[in-house]
């Protein structure tokens, strides 16, 4: 089932949408619906992950790393890169 939704967009955005529709052989409605779906999916995922992280951080015994600790860990990894099999790469 689908429904109609009216939105206002500026002239420049409308022109870009029309050009994109022409160049992709898709309708403007298809492109807008796809863009809205993707936007919602990404934002739902992001909000869900943020809420999960907050819940984990609020649990008793949650462990936090300071910025310096993280930089040291990843700086050491960058200094000694590995190949896809976990072996140190030769430079």
N, CA, C and O atoms as CSV, one atom per row, in Angstrom:
chain,resi,resn,atom,element,x,y,z
A,1,UNK,N,N,0.843,-1.182,0.000
A,1,UNK,CA,C,0.000,0.000,0.000
A,1,UNK,C,C,0.883,1.239,0.000
A,1,UNK,O,O,1.921,1.272,0.660
A,2,UNK,N,N,0.478,2.222,-0.720
A,2,UNK,CA,C,1.211,3.485,-0.712
A,2,UNK,C,C,0.234,4.619,-0.470
A,2,UNK,O,O,-0.979,4.468,-0.612
A,3,UNK,N,N,0.787,5.740,-0.106
A,3,UNK,CA,C,-0.027,6.912,0.176
A,3,UNK,C,C,0.676,8.137,-0.400
A,3,UNK,O,O,1.862,8.089,-0.724
A,4,UNK,N,N,-0.049,9.206,-0.521
A,4,UNK,CA,C,0.500,10.438,-1.066
A,4,UNK,C,C,0.926,11.348,0.067
A,4,UNK,O,O,0.224,11.494,1.068
A,5,UNK,N,N,2.098,11.961,-0.109
A,5,UNK,CA,C,2.634,12.907,0.861
A,5,UNK,C,C,3.095,14.123,0.079
A,5,UNK,O,O,3.810,13.986,-0.913
A,6,UNK,N,N,2.703,15.286,0.502
A,6,UNK,CA,C,3.106,16.518,-0.166
A,6,UNK,C,C,4.208,17.182,0.647
A,6,UNK,O,O,4.076,17.372,1.856
A,7,UNK,N,N,5.296,17.532,-0.032
A,7,UNK,CA,C,6.400,18.232,0.638
A,7,UNK,C,C,6.787,19.454,-0.183
A,7,UNK,O,O,6.585,19.490,-1.397
A,8,UNK,N,N,7.332,20.432,0.478
A,8,UNK,CA,C,7.825,21.623,-0.209
A,8,UNK,C,C,9.339,21.530,-0.276
A,8,UNK,O,O,10.003,21.255,0.723
A,9,UNK,N,N,9.879,21.765,-1.470
A,9,UNK,CA,C,11.326,21.806,-1.660
A,9,UNK,C,C,11.664,23.058,-2.455
A,9,UNK,O,O,10.830,23.586,-3.190
A,10,UNK,N,N,12.882,23.520,-2.301
A,10,UNK,CA,C,13.287,24.723,-3.031
A,10,UNK,C,C,13.482,24.393,-4.511
A,10,UNK,O,O,13.616,23.231,-4.894
A,11,UNK,N,N,13.496,25.416,-5.310
A,11,UNK,CA,C,13.596,25.251,-6.763
A,11,UNK,C,C,14.861,24.507,-7.185
A,11,UNK,O,O,14.817,23.657,-8.074
A,12,UNK,N,N,15.971,24.822,-6.556
A,12,UNK,CA,C,17.237,24.171,-6.916
A,12,UNK,C,C,17.171,22.668,-6.664
A,12,UNK,O,O,17.616,21.876,-7.494
A,13,UNK,N,N,16.615,22.276,-5.518
A,13,UNK,CA,C,16.485,20.854,-5.198
A,13,UNK,C,C,15.562,20.173,-6.197
A,13,UNK,O,O,15.828,19.054,-6.636
A,14,UNK,N,N,14.481,20.848,-6.553
A,14,UNK,CA,C,13.553,20.271,-7.529
A,14,UNK,C,C,14.245,20.053,-8.873
A,14,UNK,O,O,14.061,19.012,-9.504
A,15,UNK,N,N,15.033,21.022,-9.309
A,15,UNK,CA,C,15.755,20.886,-10.578
A,15,UNK,C,C,16.759,19.735,-10.522
A,15,UNK,O,O,16.889,18.971,-11.479
A,16,UNK,N,N,17.457,19.616,-9.414
A,16,UNK,CA,C,18.411,18.513,-9.258
A,16,UNK,C,C,17.677,17.169,-9.289
A,16,UNK,O,O,18.137,16.215,-9.917
A,17,UNK,N,N,16.544,17.107,-8.610
A,17,UNK,CA,C,15.741,15.882,-8.592
A,17,UNK,C,C,15.278,15.521,-10.004
A,17,UNK,O,O,15.328,14.357,-10.402
A,18,UNK,N,N,14.831,16.520,-10.751
A,18,UNK,CA,C,14.389,16.274,-12.127
A,18,UNK,C,C,15.537,15.766,-12.997
A,18,UNK,O,O,15.353,14.845,-13.793
A,19,UNK,N,N,16.725,16.365,-12.846
A,19,UNK,CA,C,17.890,15.902,-13.621
A,19,UNK,C,C,18.267,14.477,-13.246
A,19,UNK,O,O,18.584,13.662,-14.112
A,20,UNK,N,N,18.231,14.182,-11.953
A,20,UNK,CA,C,18.562,12.833,-11.503
A,20,UNK,C,C,17.548,11.822,-12.024
A,20,UNK,O,O,17.917,10.733,-12.463
A,21,UNK,N,N,16.285,12.182,-11.974
A,21,UNK,CA,C,15.232,11.294,-12.490
A,21,UNK,C,C,15.454,11.022,-13.972
A,21,UNK,O,O,15.350,9.880,-14.419
A,22,UNK,N,N,15.756,12.058,-14.727
A,22,UNK,CA,C,16.010,11.895,-16.163
A,22,UNK,C,C,17.224,11.000,-16.421
A,22,UNK,O,O,17.178,10.098,-17.257
A,23,UNK,N,N,18.305,11.264,-15.693
A,23,UNK,CA,C,19.548,10.525,-15.950
A,23,UNK,C,C,19.498,9.079,-15.473
A,23,UNK,O,O,20.262,8.246,-15.960
A,24,UNK,N,N,18.614,8.766,-14.532
A,24,UNK,CA,C,18.524,7.395,-14.020
A,24,UNK,C,C,17.307,6.650,-14.551
A,24,UNK,O,O,17.107,5.476,-14.243
A,25,UNK,N,N,16.498,7.332,-15.347
A,25,UNK,CA,C,15.258,6.734,-15.880
A,25,UNK,C,C,14.352,6.248,-14.749
A,25,UNK,O,O,13.706,5.205,-14.860
A,26,UNK,N,N,14.315,7.005,-13.683
A,26,UNK,CA,C,13.439,6.724,-12.538
A,26,UNK,C,C,12.508,7.905,-12.360
A,26,UNK,O,O,12.817,9.018,-12.784
A,27,UNK,N,N,11.378,7.664,-11.739
A,27,UNK,CA,C,10.466,8.771,-11.483
A,27,UNK,C,C,10.946,9.570,-10.274
A,27,UNK,O,O,11.682,9.063,-9.427
A,28,UNK,N,N,10.519,10.817,-10.212
A,28,UNK,CA,C,10.849,11.648,-9.044
A,28,UNK,C,C,10.270,11.013,-7.786
A,28,UNK,O,O,10.913,11.014,-6.737
A,29,UNK,N,N,9.075,10.477,-7.886
A,29,UNK,CA,C,8.447,9.835,-6.724
A,29,UNK,C,C,9.273,8.659,-6.226
A,29,UNK,O,O,9.457,8.482,-5.022
A,30,UNK,N,N,9.768,7.859,-7.161
A,30,UNK,CA,C,10.596,6.717,-6.775
A,30,UNK,C,C,11.842,7.194,-6.033
A,30,UNK,O,O,12.180,6.664,-4.976
A,31,UNK,N,N,12.525,8.201,-6.592
A,31,UNK,CA,C,13.753,8.700,-5.973
A,31,UNK,C,C,13.494,9.294,-4.594
A,31,UNK,O,O,14.253,9.047,-3.656
A,32,UNK,N,N,12.435,10.069,-4.471
A,32,UNK,CA,C,12.116,10.680,-3.174
A,32,UNK,C,C,11.744,9.608,-2.147
A,32,UNK,O,O,12.199,9.656,-1.005
A,33,UNK,N,N,10.920,8.646,-2.554
A,33,UNK,CA,C,10.526,7.578,-1.630
A,33,UNK,C,C,11.745,6.771,-1.192
A,33,UNK,O,O,11.868,6.407,-0.022
A,34,UNK,N,N,12.651,6.491,-2.144
A,34,UNK,CA,C,13.869,5.749,-1.808
A,34,UNK,C,C,14.741,6.542,-0.843
A,34,UNK,O,O,15.278,5.988,0.115
A,35,UNK,N,N,14.879,7.839,-1.098
A,35,UNK,CA,C,15.700,8.690,-0.227
A,35,UNK,C,C,15.117,8.753,1.187
A,35,UNK,O,O,15.853,8.686,2.171
A,36,UNK,N,N,13.808,8.880,1.278
A,36,UNK,CA,C,13.164,8.938,2.595
A,36,UNK,C,C,13.342,7.614,3.329
A,36,UNK,O,O,13.657,7.598,4.519
A,37,UNK,N,N,13.141,6.499,2.621
A,37,UNK,CA,C,13.306,5.171,3.227
A,37,UNK,C,C,14.721,5.002,3.765
A,37,UNK,O,O,14.912,4.566,4.900
A,38,UNK,N,N,15.713,5.348,2.945
A,38,UNK,CA,C,17.105,5.209,3.360
A,38,UNK,C,C,17.416,6.110,4.554
A,38,UNK,O,O,18.082,5.680,5.496
A,39,UNK,N,N,16.947,7.338,4.523
A,39,UNK,CA,C,17.168,8.277,5.621
A,39,UNK,C,C,16.587,7.726,6.925
A,39,UNK,O,O,17.234,7.761,7.972
A,40,UNK,N,N,15.373,7.224,6.844
A,40,UNK,CA,C,14.719,6.678,8.040
A,40,UNK,C,C,15.463,5.450,8.552
A,40,UNK,O,O,15.687,5.322,9.755
A,41,UNK,N,N,15.852,4.542,7.646
A,41,UNK,CA,C,16.578,3.337,8.058
A,41,UNK,C,C,17.875,3.688,8.781
A,41,UNK,O,O,18.175,3.128,9.836
A,42,UNK,N,N,18.640,4.611,8.214
A,42,UNK,CA,C,19.915,4.998,8.816
A,42,UNK,C,C,19.692,5.645,10.179
A,42,UNK,O,O,20.401,5.335,11.137
A,43,UNK,N,N,18.727,6.526,10.269
A,43,UNK,CA,C,18.497,7.225,11.533
A,43,UNK,C,C,17.893,6.319,12.590
A,43,UNK,O,O,18.218,6.455,13.770
A,44,UNK,N,N,17.019,5.398,12.197
A,44,UNK,CA,C,16.501,4.427,13.170
A,44,UNK,C,C,17.642,3.575,13.722
A,44,UNK,O,O,17.721,3.331,14.926
A,45,UNK,N,N,18.530,3.122,12.822
A,45,UNK,CA,C,19.671,2.319,13.251
A,45,UNK,C,C,20.545,3.121,14.211
A,45,UNK,O,O,20.940,2.625,15.266
A,46,UNK,N,N,20.843,4.366,13.835
A,46,UNK,CA,C,21.719,5.189,14.664
A,46,UNK,C,C,21.112,5.433,16.054
A,46,UNK,O,O,21.811,5.324,17.061
A,47,UNK,N,N,19.851,5.754,16.108
A,47,UNK,CA,C,19.198,6.003,17.394
A,47,UNK,C,C,19.157,4.728,18.233
A,47,UNK,O,O,19.381,4.767,19.442
A,48,UNK,N,N,18.869,3.594,17.584
A,48,UNK,CA,C,18.846,2.310,18.304
A,48,UNK,C,C,20.226,2.016,18.896
A,48,UNK,O,O,20.321,1.598,20.050
A,49,UNK,N,N,21.292,2.226,18.126
A,49,UNK,CA,C,22.649,1.967,18.610
A,49,UNK,C,C,23.044,2.931,19.730
A,49,UNK,O,O,23.701,2.531,20.691
A,50,UNK,N,N,22.650,4.183,19.608
A,50,UNK,CA,C,22.947,5.159,20.661
A,50,UNK,C,C,22.241,4.765,21.955
A,50,UNK,O,O,22.844,4.800,23.027
A,51,UNK,N,N,20.978,4.395,21.858
A,51,UNK,CA,C,20.233,3.985,23.068
A,51,UNK,C,C,20.865,2.753,23.706
A,51,UNK,O,O,20.972,2.663,24.929
A,52,UNK,N,N,21.286,1.796,22.860
A,52,UNK,CA,C,21.928,0.598,23.379
A,52,UNK,C,C,23.233,0.957,24.089
A,52,UNK,O,O,23.527,0.425,25.160
A,53,UNK,N,N,24.008,1.854,23.497
A,53,UNK,CA,C,25.271,2.263,24.117
A,53,UNK,C,C,25.037,2.983,25.442
A,53,UNK,O,O,25.790,2.789,26.396
A,54,UNK,N,N,24.008,3.801,25.502
A,54,UNK,CA,C,23.683,4.497,26.754
A,54,UNK,C,C,23.278,3.497,27.828
A,54,UNK,O,O,23.697,3.609,28.980
A,55,UNK,N,N,22.458,2.517,27.446
A,55,UNK,CA,C,22.056,1.477,28.409
A,55,UNK,C,C,23.282,0.727,28.930
A,55,UNK,O,O,23.394,0.471,30.129
A,56,UNK,N,N,24.202,0.375,28.023
A,56,UNK,CA,C,25.421,-0.319,28.446
A,56,UNK,C,C,26.262,0.566,29.361
A,56,UNK,O,O,26.810,0.086,30.354
A,57,UNK,N,N,26.368,1.841,29.038
A,57,UNK,CA,C,27.173,2.756,29.851
A,57,UNK,C,C,26.554,2.974,31.227
A,57,UNK,O,O,27.268,3.232,32.196
A,58,UNK,N,N,25.240,2.873,31.316
A,58,UNK,CA,C,24.553,3.088,32.594
A,58,UNK,C,C,24.559,1.847,33.492
A,58,UNK,O,O,24.185,1.934,34.662
A,59,UNK,N,N,24.977,0.696,32.961
A,59,UNK,CA,C,25.000,-0.528,33.774
A,59,UNK,C,C,26.106,-0.449,34.818
A,59,UNK,O,O,27.156,0.148,34.581
A,60,UNK,N,N,25.859,-1.058,35.977
A,60,UNK,CA,C,26.918,-1.113,36.991
A,60,UNK,C,C,28.143,-1.841,36.425
A,60,UNK,O,O,28.013,-2.851,35.733
A,61,UNK,N,N,29.297,-1.330,36.721
A,61,UNK,CA,C,30.529,-1.968,36.273
A,61,UNK,C,C,30.938,-1.626,34.847
A,61,UNK,O,O,31.889,-2.196,34.312
A,62,UNK,N,N,30.221,-0.700,34.238
A,62,UNK,CA,C,30.584,-0.309,32.869
A,62,UNK,C,C,32.007,0.236,32.876
A,62,UNK,O,O,32.403,0.958,33.791
A,63,UNK,N,N,32.766,-0.118,31.848
A,63,UNK,CA,C,34.161,0.308,31.761
A,63,UNK,C,C,34.290,1.361,30.675
A,63,UNK,O,O,33.749,1.213,29.579
A,64,UNK,N,N,35.002,2.408,30.989
A,64,UNK,CA,C,35.228,3.488,30.039
A,64,UNK,C,C,36.723,3.622,29.789
A,64,UNK,O,O,37.535,3.447,30.698
A,65,UNK,N,N,37.073,3.932,28.557
A,65,UNK,CA,C,38.464,4.166,28.204
A,65,UNK,C,C,38.649,5.654,27.952
A,65,UNK,O,O,37.789,6.311,27.366
A,66,UNK,N,N,39.783,6.173,28.403
A,66,UNK,CA,C,40.017,7.580,28.115
A,66,UNK,C,C,40.631,7.733,26.728
A,66,UNK,O,O,41.118,6.767,26.140
A,67,UNK,N,N,40.602,8.925,26.231
A,67,UNK,CA,C,41.053,9.221,24.878
A,67,UNK,C,C,42.511,8.813,24.669
A,67,UNK,O,O,42.855,8.239,23.635
A,68,UNK,N,N,43.345,9.102,25.625
A,68,UNK,CA,C,44.759,8.753,25.520
A,68,UNK,C,C,44.980,7.254,25.408
A,68,UNK,O,O,45.844,6.804,24.655
A,69,UNK,N,N,44.211,6.488,26.146
A,69,UNK,CA,C,44.315,5.028,26.120
A,69,UNK,C,C,43.939,4.481,24.736
A,69,UNK,O,O,44.598,3.584,24.211
A,70,UNK,N,N,42.885,5.031,24.166
A,70,UNK,CA,C,42.448,4.590,22.842
A,70,UNK,C,C,43.484,4.980,21.793
A,70,UNK,O,O,43.826,4.167,20.934
A,71,UNK,N,N,43.993,6.219,21.852
A,71,UNK,CA,C,45.018,6.652,20.901
A,71,UNK,C,C,46.260,5.773,20.981
A,71,UNK,O,O,46.841,5.426,19.953
A,72,UNK,N,N,46.667,5.414,22.180
A,72,UNK,CA,C,47.850,4.574,22.344
A,72,UNK,C,C,47.623,3.196,21.727
A,72,UNK,O,O,48.500,2.666,21.046
A,73,UNK,N,N,46.461,2.625,21.964
A,73,UNK,CA,C,46.146,1.291,21.428
A,73,UNK,C,C,46.152,1.304,19.910
A,73,UNK,O,O,46.810,0.475,19.282
A,74,UNK,N,N,45.428,2.235,19.320
A,74,UNK,CA,C,45.307,2.270,17.863
A,74,UNK,C,C,46.555,2.841,17.201
A,74,UNK,O,O,46.854,2.499,16.057
A,75,UNK,N,N,47.278,3.695,17.889
A,75,UNK,CA,C,48.538,4.195,17.346
A,75,UNK,C,C,49.539,3.060,17.181
A,75,UNK,O,O,50.273,3.008,16.195
A,76,UNK,N,N,49.564,2.146,18.160
A,76,UNK,CA,C,50.461,0.989,18.081
A,76,UNK,C,C,50.056,0.084,16.924
A,76,UNK,O,O,50.917,-0.448,16.224
A,77,UNK,N,N,48.770,-0.092,16.719
A,77,UNK,CA,C,48.297,-0.930,15.600
A,77,UNK,C,C,48.654,-0.299,14.266
A,77,UNK,O,O,49.050,-1.000,13.335
A,78,UNK,N,N,48.517,1.018,14.161
A,78,UNK,CA,C,48.866,1.697,12.904
A,78,UNK,C,C,50.360,1.625,12.640
A,78,UNK,O,O,50.788,1.585,11.486
A,79,UNK,N,N,51.154,1.609,13.698
A,79,UNK,CA,C,52.598,1.555,13.543
A,79,UNK,C,C,53.064,0.191,13.053
A,79,UNK,O,O,54.141,0.072,12.468
A,80,UNK,N,N,52.247,-0.847,13.291
A,80,UNK,CA,C,52.597,-2.212,12.902
A,80,UNK,C,C,51.425,-2.852,12.166
A,80,UNK,O,O,50.748,-3.721,12.715
A,81,UNK,N,N,51.176,-2.421,10.908
A,81,UNK,CA,C,50.039,-2.964,10.172
A,81,UNK,C,C,50.206,-4.456,9.895
A,81,UNK,O,O,51.322,-4.970,9.814
A,82,UNK,N,N,49.079,-5.131,9.754
A,82,UNK,CA,C,49.090,-6.567,9.459
A,82,UNK,C,C,48.401,-6.813,8.130
A,82,UNK,O,O,47.597,-6.003,7.670
A,83,UNK,N,N,48.728,-7.944,7.519
A,83,UNK,CA,C,48.056,-8.298,6.272
A,83,UNK,C,C,46.725,-8.967,6.604
A,83,UNK,O,O,46.353,-9.039,7.775
A,84,UNK,N,N,46.017,-9.445,5.619
A,84,UNK,CA,C,44.713,-10.058,5.835
A,84,UNK,C,C,44.757,-11.345,6.632
A,84,UNK,O,O,43.711,-11.841,7.051
A,85,UNK,N,N,45.954,-11.907,6.856
A,85,UNK,CA,C,46.092,-13.164,7.592
A,85,UNK,C,C,46.638,-12.951,8.989
A,85,UNK,O,O,47.019,-13.909,9.661
A,86,UNK,N,N,46.680,-11.695,9.437
A,86,UNK,CA,C,47.116,-11.394,10.794
A,86,UNK,C,C,48.629,-11.321,10.949
A,86,UNK,O,O,49.125,-11.225,12.071
A,87,UNK,N,N,49.376,-11.365,9.838
A,87,UNK,CA,C,50.836,-11.276,9.915
A,87,UNK,C,C,51.264,-9.830,9.733
A,87,UNK,O,O,50.649,-9.083,8.972
A,88,UNK,N,N,52.320,-9.439,10.434
A,88,UNK,CA,C,52.828,-8.077,10.278
A,88,UNK,C,C,53.333,-7.888,8.858
A,88,UNK,O,O,54.024,-8.739,8.298
A,89,UNK,N,N,52.965,-6.745,8.295
A,89,UNK,CA,C,53.425,-6.403,6.950
A,89,UNK,C,C,54.860,-5.902,7.016
A,89,UNK,O,O,55.255,-5.218,7.960
A,90,UNK,N,N,55.630,-6.258,5.992
A,90,UNK,CA,C,56.972,-5.677,5.908
A,90,UNK,C,C,56.877,-4.377,5.155
A,90,UNK,O,O,56.092,-4.246,4.215
A,91,UNK,N,N,57.667,-3.428,5.561
A,91,UNK,CA,C,57.595,-2.096,4.926
A,91,UNK,C,C,58.626,-1.946,3.886
A,91,UNK,O,O,58.714,-0.896,3.250
